[in-house]
Amino acid sequence: MRATPSLKLSTRLVAFVTMIVIGAVFILFVGGALSLKQLGEEYTKHSVQSVTKVIDQQLLEHVNTSELRRWIPKLIKASNIIELEVTTPHAVIFQYNDTETRYDQTRLISISTPLTLNPSHTVNIKLLPPYIGYHYSVGALSSITLAFGLIVLCLVQGVRWLKVQLQGSELLEERARMILAGRVEQYAVGDHLEWPYTASEALDKLIAELQDARQERSRFDTFIRSQTFLDQLTGAANRLSFDNKLESTLTESNAAGGIIIIQVNDWADIRGPESKQQKDRLIIALGDALTNCINRFPDVVFARYFESTFAVLIPNQSQVEVSSLASQILKQASKLEPLPEHDPDNWIHAGMTVYKQGERKSDILNEVETALKSAQLEGSNNWSRFKKRSIPSSERGSVRWRTLFDQQLDANKLTLIKQPCYLLDDRGEVEFIHHELFSRIRDEKGETLKASKFSPAIRQVGYERQLDRNVLINVVKFLKQDSLDSCYSINLYAQPFRYRSHFDWFRNELLQLTPKQRQRLAFEFMEGPMVTYLDSIRRVLKMLSALGCKVIVNQAGRTIISSHYIKDSTIDYLKLHRSLVRNIERRSENQLYIRSLIGACANTDTKVIAVGVETKREWQQLVNLGIDGGQGRFFAEESDFIAPVISQPLAVKSTIPGRRNRWKNKVTNN
C-alpha cells in the first residue's frame, strides 16, 4: 500500500511559494550588496585618482614642499585619507598622518600609485573603506524599504489567498484520510467546500453505492439464511433448524432439558376460499402467544415444525420448569379464538418430554409425539407428559440456582479451563492464536458444572455481572504474574454493559494492565445478546480496540439475525456455533449458511473460525468452504488453566471439659 504524504497539499504549495519569494529576495539583496560594494570601490578609486592628479600637477610645477604641507591635508581629509606619502627612490618628499581620526589599522585600504607626469615619484595612500560610519537612513533607503515592505505584504496576501483556494482540497484530502482509516460511515457525505467538486461528488456517489451494496448484501445473506432456517409466515425456526439444534444439543456434555410439541387439530380438513387467511391469522396469533410464554427462558429454540405444529426446545431446565411451561402454553393458547370449524374446548393439544445427553433424536421425537397423542385422546384442550425417569441434575429451580451462585461465584472457587484456537496461514497450516477460557463451578454434591449447563441459569437469575467480574479478576491476576506471551480469550455477557458502573469498572481493570498485557487479551460476546444490546456494546468494542485487545463474536449462526453489525463494528474473529459445524460434510444447508457468513465478512478484517470441530472430515469440509480457523477436540483437548483454592476442613471440638462432644462428626470450612 502506498504511504500517504505527511504534509498537506496547501502546506507544500505555500512552502514552495514562500521559498521562491524568499529566494528571490535573497538574490536581490545579495546582488544589491555586491553592487553597493562595487560602487564604493569605484568611488574610492576615483577619489584617489583625483588626489594623485592634483599632487602630480603641483610637483610638475615645482611647488615648494612647505606649500604642499599647507593645502594637501585639507584635500586628503575631505577624501577620508588617513595616511599619504609621496616618495622617490631616494627620499620621502611629503608625508601626512591623520592623528585625529580613530580607526582600525586592519580595515584601512592601501593604494600605491606612480605619478604620471613625474614617473620617478610614487604616492602611497591609506584611507578608510567606503560607507564606514554610515547608518541606516530611512530617507536615503526609502525606496528599498518600500520595495521590501511591498514584497512582504504581497507574500502574506498571496499565501492567505492560496490557503483559501486550497481549503477545499485540504477538506477532500482529510476526508480521504478518514475513509482510509475506516471511518466511512462518518464521512459518507463531503463538505460543500471540497474541491475539486467533481472528485467530491464522485466520492459521495461511490460511497452511497457502496453502502447500498453492503446493505443489500447483508439483506441477501439474511434472506438466504432465513429461507433456509426460518418459517416465512411466523418468523420462527423451521423444522430443519429445529432438528439441527436438537441433534447438536443431545451431543453436548451433561445436556438436559425438555421438548414441547403444540398442535392444532383437524388442520388439513379445513378448506375453503377464506379459510387460508383465517388459518394464517390463527397461526400468527398462536406463534405470538407461544413466544410470549417462552421469552423468560434463555437459549430456547422455537420452531414451526409442521403446518399446524409448533415445537419448543428448552435446554438446561428441570422437568418441573418444562411442565410448568407446557401448562402455561396451553392456558395462553386456550384464550385464542379458534377457527369456526373447531370445537373451542378441543382444538389444541401439547405433548412434553425431557431428554439427556446421549439419547437419540428419533427417540426423543417419538416420545413427544406419543405424549401429544395421549393428550388428543383425552378429548379436551390439554397437554400430556411422556412418563420417563427424570434427570436429577436438571432438578434445580431458580432459588436453588441462586443459592448455588451465591456460594460458588467467587474468584477463589471458580475453575477455569482453556482450549487453544488456531488460524490457517498462507501455507494451509494452522497456527496458534489464543486460548479460549471456560468457567466451571461445583454444585452441592461436588460435581463440576460446565458453563453451558449453568449459563442459562446465570442469565435467568441475573448473575452475569458477578461471574464476569470474578473471571476477569482471576485472569488479570494471572497476567500480572505470568512471564509468557500466550494470549487468552475471555467470554463476557453483553447485558451488564447496559449499566455505566459496570463499563467503568471494566475499563479501570484493563487500564491497570500494561499495553503488552492488554494485547494478550481477547473478549468474546455471544452474537444474539450483543446485537440486542448493540447500542451499549458499541462503546465497549471501541474501547477494546483502542486499548489493543481483540474482539470476538461467538455462537454466530445460533439465531437468524442480520450480519450488518460486522461492517459497523471492529470485529477481529467470528466464531461459528457448534450446531453449524457438527457433521457439516453431510448438511448442505449448513454449508450454505456458513458460506453466507463468510461472504458477509468479505472485504473486512474479520476472520471466521469454526468451533467444535471433532473430526477430520468436518475440518476438511470447512477448509473447502473457505473457513479461516478452527477450534475443537480435533486440534486439542481442553486443559486446566486456573484451579480453585480448596480450603482444608477443620474439626470443631467441644471447649467444655467433661462434656460430651456433640459435634465431633461435624466440620466447618475456613
C-alpha positions as CSV (number, residue, x, y, z in Angstrom):
1,M,0.0,0.0,0.0
2,R,1.3,3.4,-0.9
3,A,2.3,5.7,2.0
4,T,0.2,8.9,2.2
5,P,2.3,12.1,2.4
6,S,2.5,13.7,5.9
7,L,2.3,17.3,4.6
8,K,-1.0,18.7,3.2
9,L,-1.2,19.9,-0.3
10,S,-1.7,23.5,0.8
11,T,1.2,23.3,3.2
12,R,3.5,22.1,0.4
13,L,2.4,24.8,-2.1
14,V,2.6,27.6,0.5
15,A,6.1,26.4,1.5
16,F,7.1,26.2,-2.2
17,V,5.8,29.7,-3.0
18,T,7.3,31.2,0.2
19,M,10.7,29.6,-0.6
20,I,10.6,31.0,-4.1
21,V,9.8,34.5,-2.9
22,I,12.4,34.4,-0.1
23,G,15.0,33.1,-2.6
24,A,14.2,35.9,-5.0
25,V,14.5,38.5,-2.2
26,F,17.8,36.9,-1.0
27,I,19.2,37.0,-4.6
28,L,18.1,40.7,-4.9
29,F,19.7,41.5,-1.6
30,V,23.0,39.8,-2.4
31,G,23.0,41.5,-5.8
32,G,22.3,44.9,-4.3
33,A,25.0,44.4,-1.6
34,L,27.6,43.5,-4.3
35,S,26.5,46.5,-6.4
36,L,26.9,48.9,-3.5
37,K,30.3,47.4,-2.7
38,Q,31.4,47.8,-6.3
39,L,30.2,51.4,-6.4
40,G,32.1,52.2,-3.2
41,E,35.3,50.7,-4.6
42,E,34.8,52.7,-7.8
43,Y,34.2,55.9,-5.8
44,T,37.4,55.3,-3.7
45,K,39.5,54.7,-6.8
46,H,38.1,57.9,-8.4
47,S,38.8,59.9,-5.3
48,V,42.4,58.6,-5.0
49,Q,43.0,59.3,-8.7
50,S,41.8,62.9,-8.2
51,V,44.2,63.5,-5.3
52,T,47.2,61.9,-7.1
53,K,46.4,64.0,-10.2
54,V,46.5,67.2,-8.2
55,I,49.7,66.3,-6.5
56,D,51.3,65.2,-9.8
57,Q,50.5,68.6,-11.4
58,Q,51.8,70.5,-8.3
59,L,55.1,68.6,-8.4
60,L,55.4,69.3,-12.1
61,E,55.2,73.0,-11.4
62,H,57.9,72.6,-8.7
63,V,55.8,73.9,-5.9
64,N,57.6,74.2,-2.6
65,T,57.2,71.5,-0.1
66,S,56.0,73.9,2.5
67,E,53.3,75.0,0.2
68,L,52.2,71.3,-0.2
69,R,52.0,70.9,3.6
70,R,49.7,73.8,3.8
71,W,46.9,72.8,1.4
72,I,47.2,69.0,0.9
73,P,46.0,68.0,4.4
74,K,42.7,69.8,3.7
75,L,42.3,68.0,0.4
76,I,43.1,64.5,1.7
77,K,41.0,64.9,4.8
78,A,37.9,65.5,2.7
79,S,38.7,62.2,0.9
80,N,38.8,60.1,4.1
81,I,42.6,59.5,3.6
82,I,44.4,58.7,6.8
83,E,48.0,58.4,5.6
84,L,49.6,59.9,2.5
85,E,53.2,59.6,1.5
86,V,55.0,60.9,-1.7
87,T,58.3,59.3,-2.2
88,T,61.1,58.9,-4.7
89,P,63.5,56.1,-5.0
90,H,65.9,58.0,-2.8
91,A,63.8,60.0,-0.3
92,V,60.4,60.9,1.1
93,I,59.2,64.2,-0.3
94,F,56.0,64.5,1.6
95,Q,54.3,62.6,4.4
96,Y,50.9,63.1,6.1
97,N,49.3,61.1,9.0
98,D,45.9,62.0,10.4
99,T,46.1,61.6,14.2
100,E,42.6,63.0,14.9
101,T,40.6,60.2,13.4
102,R,40.2,56.9,15.3
103,Y,40.4,53.9,13.1
104,D,41.3,50.2,13.0
105,Q,44.5,49.7,11.1
106,T,43.3,46.3,9.8
107,R,40.4,47.9,8.0
108,L,42.4,50.6,6.1
109,I,42.7,50.3,2.3
110,S,46.3,50.7,1.0
111,I,46.8,52.0,-2.5
112,S,50.2,52.7,-4.1
113,T,50.1,54.8,-7.4
114,P,53.0,56.0,-9.5
115,L,52.5,59.6,-10.8
116,T,52.0,60.1,-14.5
117,L,53.8,63.4,-15.0
118,N,56.6,62.6,-12.5
119,P,57.3,58.9,-13.1
120,S,60.0,58.8,-10.5
121,H,57.5,59.7,-7.8
122,T,55.1,57.3,-6.1
123,V,52.1,58.2,-3.9
124,N,51.3,55.7,-1.1
125,I,47.8,56.2,0.3
126,K,45.9,54.5,3.2
127,L,42.3,55.5,3.5
128,L,39.0,54.4,5.2
129,P,36.7,52.0,3.3
130,P,33.6,53.5,1.7
131,Y,30.4,53.7,3.7
132,I,32.2,53.3,7.0
133,G,30.5,55.1,9.8
134,Y,27.2,55.4,7.9
135,H,24.0,54.1,9.5
136,Y,20.6,53.1,8.1
137,S,18.7,56.1,6.8
138,V,15.0,55.9,6.0
139,G,15.2,58.8,3.7
140,A,18.2,57.5,1.8
141,L,16.9,53.9,1.6
142,S,13.2,54.7,1.5
143,S,12.7,53.1,-2.0
144,I,14.5,49.9,-0.9
145,T,12.5,49.8,2.4
146,L,9.2,50.3,0.4
147,A,10.2,47.6,-2.0
148,F,10.9,45.1,0.8
149,G,7.6,46.1,2.5
150,L,5.6,45.5,-0.6
151,I,7.3,42.2,-1.2
152,V,6.4,41.0,2.4
153,L,2.8,42.3,2.1
154,C,2.3,40.6,-1.3
155,L,3.7,37.4,0.1
156,V,1.4,37.4,3.1
157,Q,-1.7,38.2,1.0
158,G,-0.6,35.6,-1.6
159,V,-0.2,32.9,1.0
160,R,-3.6,33.8,2.5
161,W,-5.3,33.7,-0.9
162,L,-3.6,30.4,-1.7
163,K,-4.8,28.8,1.6
164,V,-8.3,29.9,0.9
165,Q,-8.2,28.5,-2.6
166,L,-6.8,25.2,-1.4
167,Q,-9.1,24.8,1.6
168,G,-11.4,22.6,-0.5
169,S,-8.6,20.3,-1.5
170,E,-7.5,20.0,2.2
171,L,-11.0,19.0,3.2
172,L,-11.1,16.4,0.4
173,E,-7.7,15.1,1.5
174,E,-8.7,14.9,5.1
175,R,-11.9,13.1,4.2
176,A,-9.9,10.6,2.2
177,R,-7.6,10.0,5.2
178,M,-10.6,9.3,7.4
179,I,-12.1,6.9,4.8
180,L,-8.7,5.0,4.6
181,A,-8.8,4.9,8.4
182,G,-12.1,3.0,8.3
183,R,-14.5,5.8,9.2
184,V,-16.6,5.6,6.0
185,E,-19.9,6.0,7.7
186,Q,-19.0,9.2,9.4
187,Y,-17.5,10.8,6.2
188,A,-20.0,9.4,3.7
189,V,-21.1,12.9,2.6
190,G,-18.5,15.6,1.9
191,D,-18.5,19.3,2.7
192,H,-19.8,21.7,0.1
193,L,-16.4,23.4,0.1
194,E,-14.5,20.4,-1.1
195,W,-12.5,20.9,-4.3
196,P,-12.3,19.6,-7.0
197,Y,-16.0,19.5,-7.0
198,T,-16.3,16.6,-9.4
199,A,-14.0,14.4,-7.3
200,S,-16.0,15.2,-4.2
201,E,-19.3,14.3,-5.9
202,A,-17.9,11.2,-7.4
203,L,-16.7,10.1,-3.9
204,D,-20.1,10.8,-2.4
205,K,-21.8,8.7,-5.1
206,L,-19.4,5.8,-4.8
207,I,-19.7,5.7,-1.0
208,A,-23.5,5.8,-1.3
209,E,-23.5,2.9,-3.8
210,L,-21.0,1.0,-1.6
211,Q,-23.3,1.4,1.5
212,D,-26.3,0.3,-0.5
213,A,-24.4,-2.7,-1.8
214,R,-23.3,-3.6,1.7
215,Q,-26.9,-3.3,3.0
216,E,-28.2,-5.3,0.0
217,R,-25.5,-7.9,0.6
218,S,-26.5,-8.1,4.3
219,R,-30.2,-8.4,3.3
220,F,-29.4,-11.0,0.8
221,D,-27.3,-13.0,3.3
222,T,-30.1,-12.7,5.8
223,F,-32.6,-13.7,3.2
224,I,-30.6,-16.9,2.4
225,R,-30.3,-17.8,6.0
226,S,-34.0,-17.1,6.7
227,Q,-35.1,-19.1,3.7
228,T,-33.0,-22.0,4.9
229,F,-33.8,-22.0,8.6
230,L,-36.9,-19.8,9.2
231,D,-40.6,-20.1,8.7
232,Q,-41.8,-17.4,6.4
233,L,-45.2,-16.9,8.0
234,T,-44.3,-16.7,11.7
235,G,-40.6,-15.9,11.6
236,A,-39.8,-18.8,13.9
237,A,-37.3,-21.5,13.1
238,N,-38.4,-24.2,10.7
239,R,-38.2,-28.0,11.1
240,L,-34.7,-28.2,9.6
241,S,-33.3,-25.7,12.0
242,F,-35.0,-27.3,15.0
243,D,-33.7,-30.8,14.1
244,N,-30.2,-29.4,13.8
245,K,-30.3,-27.7,17.2
246,L,-31.8,-30.7,18.8
247,E,-29.2,-33.1,17.4
248,S,-26.4,-30.7,18.4
249,T,-27.8,-30.3,21.9
250,L,-28.0,-34.1,22.5
251,T,-24.3,-34.4,21.9
252,E,-23.2,-31.8,24.4
253,S,-21.8,-32.9,27.7
254,N,-24.3,-33.1,30.6
255,A,-27.0,-31.9,28.3
256,A,-30.6,-32.0,29.7
257,G,-33.8,-30.2,29.1
258,G,-37.3,-30.7,27.6
259,I,-39.3,-30.5,24.4
260,I,-42.9,-29.4,23.9
261,I,-45.0,-30.0,20.8
262,I,-48.1,-27.9,20.3
263,Q,-50.6,-29.0,17.5
264,V,-53.9,-27.7,16.2
265,N,-56.4,-30.4,15.4
266,D,-58.0,-31.2,12.0
267,W,-55.9,-28.7,10.2
268,A,-55.9,-30.4,6.8
269,D,-59.7,-30.9,6.9
270,I,-60.4,-27.2,6.9
271,R,-60.7,-26.0,3.3
272,G,-62.3,-23.1,1.6
273,P,-61.5,-19.8,-0.2
274,E,-61.5,-17.8,3.0
275,S,-60.0,-20.5,5.3
276,K,-56.4,-19.8,4.1
277,Q,-56.4,-16.3,5.5
278,Q,-58.2,-17.4,8.7
279,K,-55.7,-20.2,9.2
280,D,-52.7,-17.9,8.7
281,R,-54.1,-15.4,11.2
282,L,-54.6,-18.2,13.8
283,I,-51.1,-19.5,13.3
284,I,-49.6,-16.0,13.6
285,A,-51.6,-15.3,16.8
286,L,-50.6,-18.7,18.2
287,G,-47.0,-18.1,17.4
288,D,-47.1,-14.7,19.2
289,A,-48.7,-16.3,22.3
290,L,-46.1,-19.0,22.4
291,T,-43.3,-16.5,22.0
292,N,-44.6,-14.5,25.0
293,C,-44.6,-17.6,27.1
294,I,-41.1,-18.8,26.4
295,N,-39.3,-15.4,26.4
296,R,-38.3,-15.8,30.0
297,F,-36.1,-18.8,29.3
298,P,-32.7,-18.3,27.7
299,D,-31.4,-20.3,24.8
300,V,-34.9,-21.5,23.9
301,V,-35.4,-22.8,20.3
302,F,-39.0,-22.1,19.0
303,A,-39.9,-23.6,15.6
304,R,-42.9,-24.1,13.4
305,Y,-42.4,-27.9,12.9
306,F,-45.3,-28.6,10.6
307,E,-48.0,-26.5,9.1
308,S,-50.2,-26.7,12.3
309,T,-47.5,-27.8,14.7
310,F,-45.1,-25.8,16.9
311,A,-42.1,-27.2,18.7
312,V,-40.2,-25.7,21.6
313,L,-36.7,-26.9,22.8
314,I,-35.9,-25.8,26.4
315,P,-32.3,-26.7,27.2
316,N,-30.9,-26.9,30.7
317,Q,-34.2,-26.7,32.5
318,S,-35.7,-29.2,35.0
319,Q,-38.8,-31.3,34.4
320,V,-40.8,-29.1,36.8
321,E,-39.9,-26.0,34.8
322,V,-40.8,-27.6,31.5
323,S,-44.1,-28.9,32.8
324,S,-45.0,-25.5,34.2
325,L,-44.2,-24.0,30.8
326,A,-46.4,-26.6,29.0
327,S,-49.3,-25.8,31.3
328,Q,-48.8,-22.0,30.8
329,I,-48.7,-22.5,27.0
330,L,-52.0,-24.4,26.9
331,K,-53.5,-21.8,29.2
332,Q,-52.5,-18.9,26.9
333,A,-53.4,-20.8,23.7
334,S,-56.9,-21.6,25.0
335,K,-57.6,-17.9,25.2
336,L,-57.2,-17.5,21.5
337,E,-60.3,-17.7,19.2
338,P,-60.2,-20.9,17.1
339,L,-61.5,-21.3,13.6
340,P,-65.3,-21.7,13.2
341,E,-64.8,-25.3,12.3
342,H,-63.0,-26.1,15.6
343,D,-64.5,-27.1,18.9
344,P,-63.5,-24.4,21.3
345,D,-62.9,-27.0,24.1
346,N,-61.0,-29.5,21.9
347,W,-58.8,-27.8,19.2
348,I,-55.3,-27.6,20.6
349,H,-53.1,-30.1,22.4
350,A,-49.5,-30.4,23.6
351,G,-47.0,-33.1,24.4
352,M,-43.9,-32.9,26.5
353,T,-40.9,-35.0,27.3
354,V,-37.4,-34.5,28.7
355,Y,-34.1,-35.5,27.3
356,K,-30.5,-36.0,28.4
357,Q,-27.1,-36.4,26.8
358,G,-26.6,-39.4,24.6
359,E,-30.3,-40.0,23.7
360,R,-31.2,-40.3,20.0
361,K,-33.1,-37.6,18.3
362,S,-35.6,-40.0,16.8
363,D,-36.4,-41.5,20.2
364,I,-37.0,-38.0,21.7
365,L,-39.3,-37.1,18.9
366,N,-41.2,-40.4,19.2
367,E,-41.7,-39.7,22.9
368,V,-43.1,-36.3,22.5
369,E,-45.4,-37.5,19.7
370,T,-46.7,-40.2,22.0
371,A,-47.4,-37.6,24.7
372,L,-49.2,-35.5,22.1
373,K,-51.4,-38.4,21.0
374,S,-52.2,-39.1,24.6
375,A,-53.4,-35.5,25.1
376,Q,-55.5,-35.7,22.0
377,L,-57.2,-38.9,23.1
378,E,-58.5,-37.2,26.3
379,G,-60.8,-35.1,24.1
380,S,-60.2,-31.6,25.5
381,N,-57.6,-28.8,25.3
382,N,-54.8,-30.2,27.5
383,W,-51.2,-31.4,27.5
384,S,-49.6,-34.7,28.4
385,R,-46.1,-35.7,29.6
386,F,-44.3,-38.8,28.4
387,K,-43.5,-40.8,31.5
388,K,-39.8,-41.4,31.8
389,R,-37.3,-41.1,34.5
390,S,-36.5,-37.5,35.3
391,I,-32.9,-36.2,35.2
392,P,-31.7,-35.4,38.7
393,S,-29.0,-33.0,37.5
394,S,-31.7,-30.8,36.0
395,E,-34.0,-30.7,39.0
396,R,-32.8,-27.3,40.2
397,G,-35.1,-24.3,40.3
398,S,-34.3,-20.6,40.3
399,V,-34.0,-20.4,44.1
400,R,-31.5,-23.3,44.3
401,W,-29.5,-21.9,41.4
402,R,-29.4,-18.5,43.1
403,T,-28.2,-20.2,46.3
404,L,-25.5,-22.1,44.4
405,F,-24.3,-19.0,42.7
406,D,-24.1,-17.1,46.0
407,Q,-21.8,-19.8,47.3
408,Q,-19.7,-20.6,44.2
409,L,-19.4,-17.4,42.2
410,D,-16.2,-16.4,44.0
411,A,-12.8,-15.7,42.4
412,N,-11.2,-18.3,44.6
413,K,-13.8,-21.0,43.9
414,L,-14.0,-20.7,40.1
415,T,-12.3,-23.3,37.9
416,L,-11.0,-22.0,34.6
417,I,-10.1,-24.3,31.7
418,K,-8.6,-23.4,28.4
419,Q,-8.8,-24.7,24.8
420,P,-6.5,-23.5,22.0
421,C,-7.8,-21.8,18.9
422,Y,-6.0,-21.9,15.6
423,L,-5.8,-19.8,12.4
424,L,-5.0,-21.0,8.9
425,D,-1.8,-19.4,7.4
426,D,-1.0,-18.9,3.8
427,R,0.6,-22.4,3.5
428,G,-2.6,-24.1,4.7
429,E,-1.2,-25.0,8.2
430,V,-2.7,-24.0,11.5
431,E,-1.0,-21.6,13.9
432,F,-2.0,-20.9,17.5
433,I,-3.6,-17.5,18.2
434,H,-5.1,-17.7,21.7
435,H,-6.5,-19.9,24.4
436,E,-10.3,-19.6,25.0
437,L,-11.1,-19.7,28.7
438,F,-14.2,-21.5,30.1
439,S,-15.5,-21.3,33.6
440,R,-16.6,-24.2,35.8
441,I,-18.3,-24.3,39.2
442,R,-19.1,-27.1,41.7
443,D,-22.6,-28.0,42.8
444,E,-23.8,-29.1,46.2
445,K,-22.6,-32.6,45.6
446,G,-19.1,-31.5,44.5
447,E,-19.7,-32.3,40.8
448,T,-18.3,-29.9,38.2
449,L,-20.8,-28.0,36.1
450,K,-19.8,-26.7,32.7
451,A,-20.6,-23.1,31.6
452,S,-23.1,-24.4,29.0
453,K,-25.0,-26.0,31.9
454,F,-25.3,-23.1,34.3
455,S,-25.1,-20.2,31.8
456,P,-28.8,-20.2,31.1
457,A,-29.5,-20.1,34.8
458,I,-26.9,-17.2,35.2
459,R,-28.9,-15.2,32.7
460,Q,-32.2,-16.2,34.2
461,V,-31.4,-15.1,37.7
462,G,-29.3,-12.1,36.6
463,Y,-25.8,-13.1,37.9
464,E,-23.9,-12.3,34.7
465,R,-22.0,-9.3,36.3
466,Q,-20.7,-11.4,39.2
467,L,-19.4,-14.2,37.0
468,D,-17.7,-11.8,34.6
469,R,-16.0,-9.8,37.4
470,N,-14.6,-12.9,39.1
471,V,-13.3,-14.4,35.9
472,L,-11.6,-11.2,34.9
473,I,-10.1,-10.8,38.3
474,N,-8.5,-14.2,38.1
475,V,-7.2,-13.6,34.6
476,V,-5.8,-10.2,35.4
477,K,-4.0,-11.6,38.5
478,F,-2.6,-14.4,36.3
479,L,-1.3,-12.0,33.7
480,K,0.5,-9.8,36.2
481,Q,2.4,-12.9,37.4
482,D,2.9,-14.7,34.1
483,S,6.0,-14.1,32.1
484,L,4.9,-15.9,28.9
485,D,3.4,-14.4,25.8
486,S,0.3,-16.6,25.3
487,C,-3.0,-14.8,24.5
488,Y,-6.2,-15.6,26.3
489,S,-9.9,-15.1,25.3
490,I,-12.5,-14.4,28.0
491,N,-16.2,-14.9,27.5
492,L,-18.3,-11.9,28.7
493,Y,-22.0,-11.3,28.8
494,A,-23.4,-8.3,26.9
495,Q,-26.3,-7.5,29.3
496,P,-24.3,-5.9,32.2
497,F,-22.8,-3.3,29.9
498,R,-26.1,-1.5,29.8
499,Y,-25.0,0.0,33.2
500,R,-22.4,2.7,33.2
501,S,-20.9,1.4,36.5
502,H,-20.0,-2.0,35.0
503,F,-18.4,-0.3,32.0
504,D,-16.3,2.0,34.2
505,W,-15.2,-1.0,36.3
506,F,-14.3,-3.0,33.3
507,R,-12.3,-0.1,31.8
508,N,-10.4,0.6,35.0
509,E,-9.4,-3.1,35.3
510,L,-7.9,-3.0,31.8
511,L,-6.1,0.3,32.4
512,Q,-4.3,-1.3,35.3
513,L,-2.5,-3.6,32.9
514,T,0.4,-2.7,30.7
515,P,-0.1,-2.3,26.9
516,K,1.7,-5.6,26.3
517,Q,-0.5,-7.4,28.8
518,R,-3.7,-5.9,27.2
519,Q,-2.5,-7.1,23.8
520,R,-2.6,-10.7,25.2
521,L,-6.3,-10.4,26.0
522,A,-9.3,-11.0,23.7
523,F,-13.0,-10.8,24.8
524,E,-15.9,-12.8,23.4
525,F,-19.6,-11.8,23.2
526,M,-22.5,-14.0,22.2
527,E,-23.9,-12.8,18.9
528,G,-27.6,-12.8,19.9
529,P,-27.3,-10.7,23.1
530,M,-24.6,-8.5,21.6
531,V,-26.9,-7.5,18.7
532,T,-29.8,-7.0,21.2
533,Y,-27.7,-4.5,23.3
534,L,-25.7,-3.3,20.3
535,D,-26.1,0.4,21.3
536,S,-24.4,-0.3,24.7
537,I,-21.8,-2.6,23.3
538,R,-20.5,-0.3,20.6
539,R,-18.6,1.8,23.1
540,V,-17.2,-1.3,24.7
541,L,-15.9,-2.5,21.3
542,K,-14.4,0.8,20.5
543,M,-12.6,0.9,23.9
544,L,-11.3,-2.6,23.5
545,S,-9.9,-1.9,20.0
546,A,-8.3,1.4,21.3
547,L,-6.6,-0.5,24.2
548,G,-5.2,-3.2,21.9
549,C,-7.5,-6.0,22.9
550,K,-9.1,-8.4,20.3
551,V,-12.9,-8.5,19.9
552,I,-14.6,-11.8,19.2
553,V,-18.2,-12.7,18.5
554,N,-19.1,-16.3,19.3
555,Q,-22.1,-18.5,18.7
556,A,-22.6,-16.9,15.3
557,G,-25.4,-18.5,13.4
558,R,-27.2,-19.7,16.5
559,T,-30.0,-17.3,15.7
560,I,-31.0,-15.8,12.4
561,I,-30.1,-12.1,12.6
562,S,-28.6,-9.6,10.2
563,S,-24.9,-9.6,9.9
564,H,-24.7,-5.8,9.2
565,Y,-23.1,-5.3,12.6
566,I,-19.9,-6.8,11.2
567,K,-19.5,-3.8,8.9
568,D,-20.4,-1.3,11.6
569,S,-18.1,-2.6,14.3
570,T,-14.5,-3.7,14.7
571,I,-14.7,-7.5,14.9
572,D,-11.5,-9.5,14.8
573,Y,-12.9,-13.0,14.9
574,L,-16.3,-14.5,14.3
575,K,-16.8,-18.0,15.9
576,L,-19.5,-20.2,14.5
577,H,-22.0,-22.0,16.7
578,R,-21.3,-25.7,17.2
579,S,-24.6,-26.8,15.7
580,L,-23.4,-25.5,12.3
581,V,-20.2,-27.4,12.4
582,R,-21.4,-30.8,13.6
583,N,-21.5,-33.2,10.6
584,I,-21.1,-30.3,8.2
585,E,-20.0,-32.7,5.4
586,R,-23.5,-34.2,5.3
587,R,-25.5,-31.0,5.7
588,S,-25.7,-28.9,2.6
589,E,-28.0,-26.3,4.3
590,N,-25.4,-25.7,6.9
591,Q,-22.7,-25.3,4.3
592,L,-24.9,-22.7,2.6
593,Y,-25.3,-20.9,5.9
594,I,-21.5,-20.9,6.5
595,R,-20.8,-19.6,3.0
596,S,-23.3,-16.8,3.7
597,L,-21.5,-15.8,6.9
598,I,-18.1,-16.0,5.2
599,G,-19.4,-13.8,2.4
600,A,-20.7,-11.3,5.0
601,C,-17.2,-11.0,6.4
602,A,-15.6,-10.4,2.9
603,N,-13.7,-7.1,2.5
604,T,-13.3,-6.8,6.2
605,D,-10.6,-7.8,8.7
606,T,-13.0,-10.3,10.4
607,K,-11.8,-13.9,10.4
608,V,-14.4,-16.7,10.6
609,I,-13.5,-19.6,13.0
610,A,-15.3,-22.9,13.3
611,V,-15.9,-24.0,16.9
612,G,-16.5,-27.6,17.9
613,V,-14.5,-29.3,15.1
614,E,-14.4,-33.0,16.1
615,T,-13.4,-35.0,13.0
616,K,-11.0,-34.6,10.1
617,R,-14.0,-34.8,7.6
618,E,-15.6,-31.8,9.3
619,W,-12.3,-29.8,9.2
620,Q,-11.7,-30.7,5.5
621,Q,-15.1,-29.6,4.5
622,L,-14.8,-26.3,6.4
623,V,-11.5,-25.6,4.7
624,N,-13.1,-26.2,1.4
625,L,-15.8,-23.7,2.3
626,G,-13.2,-21.1,3.0
627,I,-13.0,-21.0,6.8
628,D,-10.2,-19.0,8.4
629,G,-9.5,-21.1,11.5
630,G,-10.8,-23.8,13.8
631,Q,-11.2,-24.8,17.4
632,G,-12.2,-28.1,18.9
633,R,-11.1,-31.5,20.1
634,F,-9.8,-32.3,16.6
635,F,-6.9,-29.9,17.3
636,A,-6.5,-30.2,21.1
637,E,-8.4,-31.2,24.2
638,E,-9.4,-28.8,27.0
639,S,-6.9,-28.5,29.8
640,D,-6.8,-26.8,33.2
641,F,-5.9,-23.1,33.4
642,I,-6.7,-21.9,37.0
643,A,-7.8,-24.4,39.7
644,P,-9.9,-23.3,42.6
645,V,-8.5,-22.7,46.0
646,I,-9.7,-25.5,48.2
647,S,-9.6,-24.9,51.9
648,Q,-9.0,-27.7,54.4
649,P,-11.8,-28.6,56.8
650,L,-11.1,-28.3,60.5
651,A,-12.8,-30.4,63.1
652,V,-14.8,-28.5,65.8
653,K,-14.2,-29.8,69.2
654,S,-16.0,-29.1,72.4
655,T,-14.3,-26.5,74.7
656,I,-16.2,-27.5,77.8
657,P,-14.3,-30.2,79.7
658,G,-16.2,-33.2,80.9
659,R,-19.0,-32.7,78.4
660,R,-19.7,-35.0,75.5
661,N,-18.5,-33.6,72.2
662,R,-21.8,-33.4,70.4
663,W,-20.3,-32.0,67.2
664,K,-17.3,-34.3,66.8
665,N,-18.6,-35.5,63.4
666,K,-19.2,-32.1,62.0
667,V,-16.7,-30.0,60.2
668,T,-16.6,-26.4,59.1
669,N,-14.6,-24.7,56.4
670,N,-12.1,-21.9,56.9
